Amino acid sequence: MDWIDTYTRVRNRTTALCSHLEKEDYIPQPVPFASPPKWHLAHSTWFFEEMILKKFDPSYEEYDPNFGFLFNSYYNFVGERTFRANRGNITRPGVEEVYAYRNYVDASICNLLLENSDPALLQLIELGLNHEQQHQELLVTDMKYMFGHNPIFPCYDIEMNWLADHNTESGWLKINEGLHTIGSDGTRFSFDNEHGQHTVFAHEFEISKALVTNGEYLEFIEAGGYEMFHIWLDEGWSWVQENTVQRPLYWHKIDGKWFYYTLAGLKEIDPKAILAHISYYEANAYAAWKGMRLPTEFEWEIAADLLDWGKRWEWTNSAYLPYPKFQIAEGAVGEYNGKFMINQMVLRGGSVATAQHHSRKTYRNFFHPHYQWQYSGIRLAK
């Protein structure tokens, strides 16, 4: 592999995603869980500086000693950091300075790769690039949240209506009961939460070949699904009541017609397109309303080779927990996944916002059950 070419290509995609932004777009943080574009640009750069350059390049000079405090996300081993909800308050350094920081670190990484091919270094480079791709997806969804709550629904890119996908298959896939191998076999890159390959027993089940569409979910809304307390988990029902949730994120009813915000602007809803921006609570309630359920993450992985997936992150009915033999690495890298294995649900697959070749059938995404801002959808099981 040409590591310099790969590094440059991945890093350039992040800046390309920001090419449609005005300077004013780089800073707002409308909610604590959505970080500003400028922070994503700086944090993904800080990862390479802190985790790689400081460790492998004894001649490296830190760009700015304040950047660790400003752009560290959750790595307690590294030191103090700014409070997550305050990321939008980081008006300085400015946008130009953050881009200068990226260029400085990129040049240092490329010089390091010219001189050093230590397998431990290359392993961390690969981790850093996959980390960057995760932030590319978060960058897209965080920008969409920002633009989608702008009262004039601005267009980010006329070519990026990423809600237009239709299902390519229909019907049900039947899987017989039996033993199945779950998890990464280590032949390609994977995160530590995929490790600990193990065998599970699955009872016979059926899984839908198609994801739920906008039209199907609209039937749920019009049938009063958001008022039927008996189909909701108690925590989900509280979430609906406390937040007056009545529709998926970005849906708006205007003059009797349903619209949704896309990165290409406000569009009339396509009833045949695949549903997106659904919380786990909504996915679970819809499944109950249909007399079905969500698949477990193991059922999803067992069936994945026979399904068309990758357009939406798919909620599963599995809590985010460690696999057998899961081990947390030493130091800051060990904080990457393990400490988040509590009170979150697993999503499988990938989405239209996921970087190309980033996902795989063993990939385990995870979010709290009330979050809607990812390109998340519903696949039913029974």
CORHU-V212766 format. One record per helix or strand of 2 or more residues. SS is the DSSP state (H for helix, E for strand). FROM is the first residue (numbers start at 1). TO is the last residue. If there is no record, write none. Layout:
ss={SS;SS}
from={FROM;FROM}
to={TO;TO}
This chain:
ss={H;H;H;H;H;H;H;E;E;H;E;E;H;H;H;H;E;E;E;E;H;E;H;E;H;H;E;E;E;E}
from={3;23;37;67;84;95;119;172;178;192;198;205;214;225;229;234;251;257;265;273;280;293;297;313;332;338;345;365;376;380}
to={17;26;56;71;89;115;148;175;182;194;202;208;222;227;231;243;254;262;268;274;289;294;306;319;335;340;349;367;377;381}
